[in-house]
Structure formats: structure tokens, C-alpha cells
Amino acid sequence: MKSLLNLPLIAFCILLPSQFLLAQDTTDYTTSAGTSPVPGIIGLLVALLMIVAMWKIFVKAGQPGWASIIPIYNLYVWCKIVGRPGWWIILMLIPFVNIIVGIVLCIDMAKSFGKGAGFGIGLAFLGIIFLPILGFGSAQYLGAAAVEVAQGTPIPLPPPESA
């Protein structure tokens, strides 16, 4: 009988929010003025840098720059720039496969602009650094790397620049 009397007390404690059960107030009113807009502004600037860099890469490759800002279509154009078939964008929808396909596309993009596989790995993992280098740098589009590799034609690399 005694356990039945404790039932309403147990139900009350379970339904009561935990902040009322604590002996202290957990609300910090000193920071209720709001957060700083600086991270948002920095994020927008980084996004703008990436959009402009991709735009310039697409224009260098002879594609319309606006194609770089259209989701899914930009992957299709990217596949065309590097010489891969357009159906590869379907592979980008498969988890874990998309990581491998993305790395391959980045390596092919680097080779299409006369850069090496290391630069392609940089595009894949540090795109925030390597995309602006490719877009704003002096790299010229040499043609679709994947098509030339499939045909057995070596990709001509530009002569090394003298300092």
C-alpha cells in the first residue's frame, strides 16, 4: 500500500522538467543580447570566393560560368570538362561511392588543367585553397583528361616555369 502512495510523487518527478528539480538557476542572462554576425559574414565571403573560383574554372574550360552555381547540373558540366560520362552524377548519389568518384573527378580536373595528381588530391581535400589557385592562377585548360587517358594519348604538361 505504501508503494501506491509514492506513485503520484514518482510520476510528478518524471513529468517535471529537470530545471525545476535543480537547486540553482541554469539560465545565463548575461549573453542574451545575441551572437556576433562575424562568423556568418566570414562564411558568406568564403562561399562567394568558392563561387567565383568555380565560375572562372568553368569559363577557362569553355563552359558557361553560370553552370557552376546550379546544383546537380554543375556536376554534370564538371564531368564533361574532365571527360567522364554524364551518368557519373548518379554515382554521386551513392554513399561512400561518391567520395571515390569525387576524388577521381578532382584528379581529372587537375590533369585537365596540366596539374598533377597531387594537386587533384588537394582539390578534393582542401578545395578552399586549391580551387582559387586553379581559377585565378595561370593554369590553362588542356582538354578532357579522362578522354585522353582512355585513348592512350599522354597529356602534355606545360614546361616548367623559370624563376
MDTraj code that builds the backbone (N, CA, C; nanometers):
import mdtraj as md
import numpy as np

residues = "MET LYS SER LEU LEU ASN LEU PRO LEU ILE ALA PHE CYS ILE LEU LEU PRO SER GLN PHE LEU LEU ALA GLN ASP THR THR ASP TYR THR THR SER ALA GLY THR SER PRO VAL PRO GLY ILE ILE GLY LEU LEU VAL ALA LEU LEU MET ILE VAL ALA MET TRP LYS ILE PHE VAL LYS ALA GLY GLN PRO GLY TRP ALA SER ILE ILE PRO ILE TYR ASN LEU TYR VAL TRP CYS LYS ILE VAL GLY ARG PRO GLY TRP TRP ILE ILE LEU MET LEU ILE PRO PHE VAL ASN ILE ILE VAL GLY ILE VAL LEU CYS ILE ASP MET ALA LYS SER PHE GLY LYS GLY ALA GLY PHE GLY ILE GLY LEU ALA PHE LEU GLY ILE ILE PHE LEU PRO ILE LEU GLY PHE GLY SER ALA GLN TYR LEU GLY ALA ALA ALA VAL GLU VAL ALA GLN GLY THR PRO ILE PRO LEU PRO PRO PRO GLU SER ALA".split()
xyz = np.array([
    [0.0819, -0.1184, 0.0000],
    [0.0000, 0.0000, 0.0000],
    [0.0866, 0.1252, 0.0000],
    [0.2003, 0.1197, 0.0702],
    [0.2875, 0.2344, 0.0786],
    [0.3467, 0.2695, -0.0587],
    [0.3754, 0.1696, -0.1433],
    [0.4306, 0.1955, -0.2753],
    [0.3291, 0.2620, -0.3660],
    [0.2007, 0.2383, -0.3452],
    [0.0976, 0.3044, -0.4245],
    [0.0896, 0.4522, -0.3908],
    [0.1199, 0.4890, -0.2674],
    [0.1184, 0.6307, -0.2298],
    [0.2347, 0.7054, -0.2922],
    [0.3454, 0.6373, -0.3172],
    [0.4614, 0.7014, -0.3785],
    [0.4467, 0.7166, -0.5298],
    [0.3533, 0.6474, -0.5914],
    [0.3342, 0.6517, -0.7362],
    [0.3058, 0.7928, -0.7880],
    [0.2154, 0.8691, -0.7292],
    [0.1944, 1.0058, -0.7802],
    [0.3191, 1.0931, -0.7667],
    [0.3964, 1.0742, -0.6621],
    [0.5185, 1.1518, -0.6437],
    [0.6212, 1.1171, -0.7514],
    [0.6343, 0.9886, -0.7832],
    [0.7274, 0.9460, -0.8882],
    [0.6834, 1.0004, -1.0228],
    [0.5546, 0.9923, -1.0549],
    [0.5024, 1.0448, -1.1812],
    [0.5257, 1.1952, -1.1899],
    [0.5064, 1.2655, -1.0773],
    [0.5270, 1.4099, -1.0754],
    [0.6737, 1.4438, -1.1028],
    [0.7656, 1.3694, -1.0460],
    [0.9081, 1.3946, -1.0659],
    [0.9526, 1.3632, -1.2084],
    [0.8921, 1.2615, -1.2695],
    [0.9286, 1.2270, -1.4065],
    [0.8782, 1.3324, -1.5038],
    [0.7579, 1.3822, -1.4824],
    [0.6989, 1.4793, -1.5731],
    [0.7518, 1.6209, -1.5517],
    [0.8092, 1.6473, -1.4374],
    [0.8594, 1.7801, -1.4061],
    [0.9915, 1.8036, -1.4790],
    [1.0055, 1.9152, -1.5493],
    [1.1339, 1.9415, -1.6169],
    [1.2480, 1.9467, -1.5170],
    [1.3656, 1.9083, -1.5637],
    [1.4809, 1.8971, -1.4753],
    [1.5257, 2.0307, -1.4194],
    [1.4967, 2.1410, -1.4868],
    [1.5433, 2.2694, -1.4355],
    [1.4716, 2.3066, -1.3046],
    [1.3501, 2.2525, -1.2838],
    [1.2802, 2.2804, -1.1593],
    [1.3294, 2.1926, -1.0458],
    [1.3942, 2.0836, -1.0788],
    [1.4462, 1.9944, -0.9765],
    [1.5828, 2.0381, -0.9250],
    [1.6517, 2.1223, -1.0011],
    [1.7834, 2.1680, -0.9603],
    [1.7701, 2.2793, -0.8575],
    [1.8676, 2.2910, -0.7726],
    [1.8650, 2.3928, -0.6685],
    [1.9212, 2.5255, -0.7170],
    [1.9598, 2.5296, -0.8449],
    [2.0183, 2.6519, -0.8978],
    [1.9571, 2.6848, -1.0333],
    [1.9662, 2.8090, -1.0700],
    [1.9149, 2.8530, -1.1991],
    [2.0249, 2.8343, -1.3033],
    [1.9932, 2.7681, -1.4143],
    [2.0943, 2.7396, -1.5159],
    [2.0916, 2.8387, -1.6309],
    [2.0073, 2.9380, -1.6258],
    [1.9971, 3.0359, -1.7329],
    [2.0998, 3.1456, -1.7110],
    [2.1753, 3.1752, -1.8160],
    [2.2752, 3.2816, -1.8094],
    [2.2210, 3.4007, -1.8876],
    [2.1755, 3.4997, -1.8176],
    [2.1140, 3.6151, -1.8828],
    [2.2154, 3.7170, -1.9320],
    [2.3416, 3.6985, -1.9040],
    [2.4415, 3.7973, -1.9452],
    [2.4707, 3.7903, -2.0945],
    [2.4442, 3.6782, -2.1591],
    [2.4721, 3.6654, -2.3021],
    [2.3454, 3.6641, -2.3861],
    [2.2377, 3.7149, -2.3338],
    [2.1118, 3.7098, -2.4066],
    [2.1000, 3.8209, -2.5102],
    [2.2026, 3.9036, -2.5252],
    [2.1972, 4.0129, -2.6214],
    [2.2057, 3.9633, -2.7655],
    [2.2557, 3.8434, -2.7888],
    [2.2670, 3.7900, -2.9237],
    [2.4091, 3.7477, -2.9543],
    [2.4246, 3.6864, -3.0692],
    [2.5571, 3.6403, -3.1085],
    [2.6174, 3.7354, -3.2106],
    [2.7434, 3.7183, -3.2352],
    [2.8150, 3.8043, -3.3276],
    [2.7847, 3.7649, -3.4720],
    [2.7710, 3.8615, -3.5620],
    [2.7476, 3.8307, -3.7035],
    [2.8760, 3.7977, -3.7793],
    [2.9901, 3.8063, -3.7130],
    [3.1188, 3.7871, -3.7806],
    [3.1327, 3.6480, -3.8433],
    [3.0993, 3.5376, -3.7737],
    [3.1108, 3.4067, -3.8399],
    [3.0225, 3.3944, -3.9639],
    [2.9049, 3.4516, -3.9601],
    [2.8167, 3.4485, -4.0761],
    [2.8737, 3.5257, -4.1934],
    [2.9326, 3.6410, -4.1653],
    [2.9925, 3.7231, -4.2713],
    [3.1133, 3.6521, -4.3313],
    [3.1955, 3.5913, -4.2468],
    [3.3113, 3.5161, -4.2960],
    [3.2655, 3.3986, -4.3814],
    [3.1616, 3.3285, -4.3383],
    [3.1079, 3.2177, -4.4157],
    [3.0570, 3.2620, -4.5522],
    [2.9895, 3.3753, -4.5569],
    [2.9412, 3.4277, -4.6855],
    [3.0559, 3.4673, -4.7773],
    [3.1612, 3.5255, -4.7211],
    [3.2770, 3.5631, -4.8019],
    [3.3483, 3.4402, -4.8592],
    [3.3599, 3.3348, -4.7770],
    [3.4220, 3.2108, -4.8253],
    [3.3362, 3.1488, -4.9355],
    [3.2039, 3.1482, -4.9164],
    [3.1140, 3.0940, -5.0187],
    [3.1249, 3.1741, -5.1476],
    [3.1329, 3.3053, -5.1370],
    [3.1474, 3.3897, -5.2557],
    [3.2795, 3.3623, -5.3269],
    [3.3874, 3.3434, -5.2510],
    [3.5171, 3.3099, -5.3102],
    [3.5093, 3.1787, -5.3873],
    [3.4430, 3.0779, -5.3290],
    [3.4325, 2.9479, -5.3944],
    [3.3467, 2.9568, -5.5214],
    [3.2385, 3.0343, -5.5163],
    [3.1525, 3.0502, -5.6337],
    [3.2292, 3.1170, -5.7464],
    [3.3017, 3.2237, -5.7162],
    [3.3772, 3.2950, -5.8193],
    [3.4894, 3.2066, -5.8750],
    [3.5563, 3.1307, -5.7893],
    [3.6638, 3.0419, -5.8357],
    [3.6087, 2.9343, -5.9287],
    [3.4975, 2.8724, -5.8912],
    [3.4372, 2.7709, -5.9778],
    [3.3894, 2.8327, -6.1094],
    [3.3342, 2.9522, -6.1027],
    [3.2888, 3.0226, -6.2230],
    [3.4059, 3.0393, -6.3199],
    [3.5190, 3.0848, -6.2669],
    [3.6369, 3.1070, -6.3513],
    [3.6914, 2.9762, -6.4080],
    [3.6867, 2.8682, -6.3304],
    [3.7316, 2.7378, -6.3799],
    [3.6429, 2.6928, -6.4950],
    [3.5126, 2.7080, -6.4800],
    [3.4205, 2.6677, -6.5866],
    [3.4428, 2.7514, -6.7118],
    [3.4648, 2.8804, -6.6956],
    [3.4882, 2.9677, -6.8120],
    [3.6195, 2.9307, -6.8798],
    [3.7234, 2.9010, -6.8018],
    [3.8510, 2.8584, -6.8607],
    [3.8344, 2.7314, -6.9433],
    [3.7430, 2.6453, -6.9018],
    [3.7209, 2.5184, -6.9714],
    [3.6228, 2.5330, -7.0872],
    [3.5787, 2.6537, -7.1153],
    [3.4887, 2.6759, -7.2275],
    [3.3433, 2.6476, -7.1974],
    [3.3077, 2.6391, -7.0722],
    [3.1692, 2.6159, -7.0321],
    [3.1122, 2.7463, -6.9765],
    [2.9789, 2.7583, -6.9745],
    [2.9212, 2.8813, -6.9171],
    [2.9481, 2.8891, -6.7671],
    [2.9854, 3.0061, -6.7206],
    [3.0172, 3.0237, -6.5794],
    [2.8976, 3.0036, -6.4886],
    [2.7777, 3.0413, -6.5361],
    [2.6590, 3.0281, -6.4532],
    [2.6294, 2.8826, -6.4199],
    [2.6828, 2.7897, -6.4983],
    [2.6593, 2.6473, -6.4720],
    [2.7213, 2.6045, -6.3395],
    [2.8167, 2.6793, -6.2896],
    [2.8826, 2.6412, -6.1642],
    [2.7950, 2.6639, -6.0421],
    [2.6884, 2.7425, -6.0541],
    [2.6048, 2.7706, -5.9371],
    [2.4730, 2.6936, -5.9386],
    [2.4512, 2.6096, -6.0394],
    [2.3291, 2.5297, -6.0465],
    [2.3586, 2.3910, -5.9880],
    [2.2949, 2.3550, -5.8766],
    [2.3206, 2.2230, -5.8169],
    [2.2883, 2.1095, -5.9152],
    [2.3585, 2.0022, -5.9068],
    [2.3496, 1.8817, -5.9890],
    [2.3986, 1.9099, -6.1310],
    [2.3494, 2.0170, -6.1940],
    [2.3945, 2.0497, -6.3296],
    [2.5436, 2.0812, -6.3293],
    [2.5935, 2.1444, -6.2218],
    [2.7366, 2.1752, -6.2167],
    [2.8205, 2.0479, -6.2121],
    [2.7685, 1.9421, -6.1489],
    [2.8398, 1.8137, -6.1503],
    [2.8407, 1.7533, -6.2902],
    [2.7298, 1.7683, -6.3620],
    [2.7223, 1.7188, -6.4998],
    [2.8243, 1.7907, -6.5879],
    [2.8316, 1.9229, -6.5754],
    [2.9275, 2.0011, -6.6537],
    [3.0693, 1.9660, -6.6112],
    [3.0930, 1.9468, -6.4801],
    [3.2245, 1.9067, -6.4305],
    [3.2668, 1.7753, -6.4958],
    [3.1732, 1.6787, -6.5035],
    [3.2034, 1.5510, -6.5698],
    [3.2398, 1.5730, -6.7161],
    [3.1707, 1.6622, -6.7834],
    [3.2005, 1.6905, -6.9243],
    [3.3370, 1.7589, -6.9394],
    [3.3707, 1.8470, -6.8475],
    [3.5001, 1.9166, -6.8535],
    [3.6145, 1.8162, -6.8429],
    [3.6014, 1.7185, -6.7530],
    [3.7112, 1.6237, -6.7319],
    [3.7027, 1.5028, -6.8233],
    [3.5942, 1.4907, -6.9001],
    [3.5830, 1.3825, -6.9963],
    [3.5166, 1.2567, -6.9444],
    [3.4511, 1.2647, -6.8330],
    [3.3783, 1.1499, -6.7791],
    [3.2340, 1.1544, -6.8300],
    [3.1692, 1.0382, -6.8388],
    [3.0299, 1.0374, -6.8855],
    [2.9369, 1.1062, -6.7860],
    [2.8288, 1.1634, -6.8374],
    [2.7343, 1.2371, -6.7541],
    [2.6627, 1.1517, -6.6514],
    [2.6533, 1.0209, -6.6748],
    [2.5833, 0.9357, -6.5790],
    [2.6624, 0.9189, -6.4493],
    [2.7842, 0.9698, -6.4440],
    [2.8613, 0.9631, -6.3194],
    [2.7951, 1.0424, -6.2078],
    [2.7076, 1.1364, -6.2417],
    [2.6403, 1.2113, -6.1345],
    [2.5476, 1.1189, -6.0558],
    [2.5026, 1.0087, -6.1173],
    [2.4234, 0.9102, -6.0437],
    [2.5100, 0.8430, -5.9372],
    [2.6375, 0.8212, -5.9701],
    [2.7293, 0.7616, -5.8723],
    [2.7502, 0.8551, -5.7531],
    [2.7322, 0.9842, -5.7749],
    [2.7491, 1.0796, -5.6656],
    [2.6351, 1.0704, -5.5638],
    [2.5293, 0.9986, -5.5959],
    [2.4173, 0.9823, -5.5034],
    [2.4321, 0.8598, -5.4140],
    [2.5314, 0.7766, -5.4406],
    [2.5523, 0.6540, -5.3633],
    [2.6530, 0.6825, -5.2515],
    [2.6130, 0.6597, -5.1260],
    [2.7056, 0.6864, -5.0153],
    [2.8353, 0.6064, -5.0282],
    [2.9438, 0.6663, -4.9901],
    [3.0805, 0.6139, -4.9929],
    [3.1358, 0.6049, -5.1349],
    [3.0532, 0.5689, -5.2324],
    [3.0977, 0.5688, -5.3725],
    [3.1214, 0.7125, -5.4164],
    [3.0371, 0.8043, -5.3673],
    [3.0504, 0.9443, -5.4063],
    [3.1839, 1.0043, -5.3623],
    [3.2406, 0.9546, -5.2543],
    [3.3701, 1.0057, -5.2093],
    [3.4788, 0.9682, -5.3095],
    [3.4786, 0.8434, -5.3533],
    [3.5777, 0.7967, -5.4505],
    [3.5590, 0.8684, -5.5839],
    [3.4344, 0.8793, -5.6292],
    [3.4061, 0.9472, -5.7565],
    [3.4483, 1.0936, -5.7488],
    [3.4224, 1.1579, -5.6358],
    [3.4626, 1.2978, -5.6191],
    [3.6134, 1.3149, -5.6258],
    [3.6869, 1.2241, -5.5644],
    [3.8335, 1.2316, -5.5696],
    [3.8827, 1.2102, -5.7120],
    [3.8239, 1.1131, -5.7829],
    [3.8630, 1.0873, -5.9221],
    [3.8330, 1.2093, -6.0094],
    [3.7167, 1.2712, -5.9896],
    [3.6830, 1.3906, -6.0678],
    [3.7794, 1.5053, -6.0387],
    [3.8204, 1.5195, -5.9136],
    [3.9162, 1.6259, -5.8792],
    [4.0526, 1.5997, -5.9420],
    [4.0976, 1.4746, -5.9409],
    [4.2259, 1.4420, -6.0036],
    [4.2174, 1.4661, -6.1542],
    [4.1061, 1.4263, -6.2165],
    [4.0883, 1.4508, -6.3597],
    [4.0822, 1.6001, -6.3905],
    [4.0211, 1.6776, -6.3008],
    [4.0149, 1.8231, -6.3217],
    [4.1556, 1.8815, -6.3178],
    [4.2353, 1.8382, -6.2227],
    [4.3727, 1.8880, -6.2135],
    [4.4514, 1.8516, -6.3394],
    [4.4368, 1.7290, -6.3860],
    [4.5091, 1.6860, -6.5067],
    [4.4586, 1.7584, -6.6303],
    [4.3305, 1.7941, -6.6328],
    [4.2762, 1.8689, -6.7467],
    [4.3368, 2.0084, -6.7558],
    [4.3867, 2.0589, -6.6452],
    [4.4495, 2.1906, -6.6436],
    [4.6016, 2.1812, -6.6353],
    [4.6563, 2.0628, -6.6617],
    [4.8011, 2.0475, -6.6648],
    [4.8665, 2.0334, -6.5296],
    [4.7900, 2.0054, -6.4284],
    [4.8451, 1.9858, -6.2938],
    [4.8561, 1.8360, -6.2667],
    [4.9239, 1.7992, -6.1607],
    [4.9436, 1.6584, -6.1281],
    [4.8352, 1.6020, -6.0388],
    [4.8505, 1.4731, -6.0069],
    [4.7541, 1.4050, -5.9210],
    [4.7568, 1.4620, -5.7789],
    [4.8717, 1.5075, -5.7329],
    [4.8800, 1.5687, -5.6002],
    [4.7947, 1.6933, -5.5900],
    [4.7928, 1.7726, -5.6968],
    [4.7070, 1.8912, -5.6996],
    [4.5603, 1.8488, -5.6969],
    [4.5293, 1.7374, -5.7647],
    [4.3927, 1.6850, -5.7633],
    [4.3495, 1.6403, -5.6255],
    [4.4400, 1.5778, -5.5512],
    [4.4101, 1.5398, -5.4129],
    [4.3873, 1.6656, -5.3288],
    [4.4669, 1.7687, -5.3567],
    [4.4464, 1.8965, -5.2886],
    [4.3102, 1.9560, -5.3204],
    [4.2668, 1.9436, -5.4453],
    [4.1327, 1.9903, -5.4827],
    [4.0255, 1.9156, -5.4042],
    [4.0471, 1.7860, -5.3864],
    [3.9471, 1.7042, -5.3185],
    [3.9384, 1.7350, -5.1692],
    [4.0514, 1.7513, -5.1033],
    [4.0513, 1.7636, -4.9579],
    [4.0697, 1.9061, -4.9064],
    [4.1283, 1.9927, -4.9861],
    [4.1485, 2.1328, -4.9467],
    [4.1002, 2.2246, -5.0581],
    [3.9782, 2.2018, -5.1015],
    [3.9221, 2.2784, -5.2119],
    [3.9187, 2.4272, -5.1869],
    [3.9049, 2.4669, -5.0626],
    [3.9001, 2.6086, -5.0294],
    [4.0310, 2.6799, -5.0654],
    [4.1388, 2.6050, -5.0753],
    [4.2684, 2.6618, -5.1123],
    [4.2975, 2.6381, -5.2604],
    [4.2741, 2.5148, -5.3076],
    [4.3172, 2.4760, -5.4416],
    [4.2229, 2.5233, -5.5531],
    [4.0935, 2.5375, -5.5261],
    [4.0026, 2.5877, -5.6302],
    [4.0361, 2.7316, -5.6695],
    [4.0591, 2.8228, -5.5737],
    [4.1000, 2.9568, -5.6152],
    [4.2351, 2.9579, -5.6873],
    [4.3274, 2.8699, -5.6505],
    [4.4556, 2.8627, -5.7220],
    [4.4310, 2.8250, -5.8673],
    [4.3432, 2.7276, -5.8895],
    [4.3133, 2.6838, -6.0253],
    [4.2339, 2.7896, -6.1015],
    [4.1389, 2.8531, -6.0354],
    [4.0545, 2.9521, -6.1024],
    [4.1245, 3.0831, -6.1319],
    [4.1994, 3.1344, -6.0350],
    [4.2632, 3.2649, -6.0508],
    [4.4067, 3.2562, -6.1008],
    [4.4625, 3.1365, -6.1033],
    [4.6007, 3.1188, -6.1460],
    [4.6156, 3.1188, -6.2970],
    [4.7346, 3.0844, -6.3410],
    [4.7662, 3.0888, -6.4835],
    [4.7426, 2.9556, -6.5548],
    [4.6817, 2.8596, -6.4877],
    [4.6575, 2.7277, -6.5483],
    [4.5624, 2.7411, -6.6667],
    [4.5957, 2.6732, -6.7748],
    [4.5132, 2.6742, -6.8958],
    [4.4491, 2.5382, -6.9145],
    [4.3277, 2.5385, -6.9667],
    [4.2565, 2.4134, -6.9926],
    [4.3202, 2.3444, -7.1123],
    [4.3631, 2.2200, -7.0925],
    [4.4313, 2.1452, -7.1974],
    [4.3405, 2.0452, -7.2671],
    [4.2224, 2.0254, -7.2169],
    [4.1307, 1.9268, -7.2718],
    [4.0929, 1.8260, -7.1659],
    [3.9947, 1.7466, -7.1983],
    [3.9437, 1.6483, -7.1034],
    [4.0483, 1.5409, -7.0763],
    [4.0925, 1.5298, -6.9540],
    [4.1991, 1.4365, -6.9167],
    [4.1539, 1.2922, -6.9264],
    [4.0306, 1.2617, -6.8870],
    [3.9839, 1.1233, -6.8850],
    [3.9728, 1.0667, -7.0258],
    [3.9349, 1.1477, -7.1225],
    [3.9232, 1.1009, -7.2612],
    [4.0609, 1.0689, -7.3168],
    [4.1567, 1.1557, -7.2895],
    [4.2917, 1.1350, -7.3415],
    [4.3585, 1.0145, -7.2773],
    [4.3326, 0.9909, -7.1494],
    [4.3895, 0.8747, -7.0822],
    [4.3264, 0.7470, -7.1381],
    [4.1957, 0.7498, -7.1641],
    [4.1277, 0.6323, -7.2173],
    [4.1765, 0.5986, -7.3582],
    [4.2154, 0.6999, -7.4348],
    [4.2641, 0.6765, -7.5704],
    [4.4129, 0.6448, -7.5725],
    [4.4798, 0.6571, -7.4602],
    [4.6220, 0.6275, -7.4518],
    [4.7105, 0.7438, -7.4938],
    [4.6513, 0.8611, -7.5155],
    [4.7285, 0.9785, -7.5525],
    [4.7784, 1.0457, -7.4263],
    [4.9075, 1.0651, -7.4125],
    [4.9560, 1.1322, -7.2914],
    [4.9145, 1.2791, -7.2909],
    [4.8902, 1.3289, -7.1747],
    [4.8521, 1.4690, -7.1583],
    [4.9792, 1.5524, -7.1573],
    [4.9900, 1.6492, -7.2485],
    [5.1121, 1.7305, -7.2485],
    [5.1147, 1.8232, -7.1289],
    [5.2233, 1.8194, -7.0556],
    [5.2394, 1.9095, -6.9428],
    [5.3148, 2.0320, -6.9897],
    [5.2787, 2.1479, -6.9384],
    [5.3486, 2.2700, -6.9765],
    [5.4937, 2.2653, -6.9269],
    [5.5816, 2.3364, -6.9950],
    [5.7207, 2.3378, -6.9486],
    [5.7294, 2.4049, -6.8133],
    [5.8269, 2.3635, -6.7324],
    [5.8395, 2.4256, -6.6003],
    [5.8758, 2.5726, -6.6142],
    [5.8132, 2.6510, -6.5266],
    [5.8397, 2.7953, -6.5291],
    [5.9738, 2.8249, -6.4652],
    [6.0481, 2.9115, -6.5282],
    [6.1780, 2.9520, -6.4716],
    [6.1557, 3.0730, -6.3831],
    [6.2224, 3.0745, -6.2713],
    [6.2021, 3.1809, -6.1734],
    [6.2833, 3.3010, -6.2030],
])
top = md.Topology()
chain = top.add_chain()
for i, resn in enumerate(residues, 1):
    res = top.add_residue(resn, chain, resSeq=i)
    for name in ("N", "CA", "C"):
        top.add_atom(name, md.element.get_by_symbol(name[0]), res)
traj = md.Trajectory(xyz[None], top)
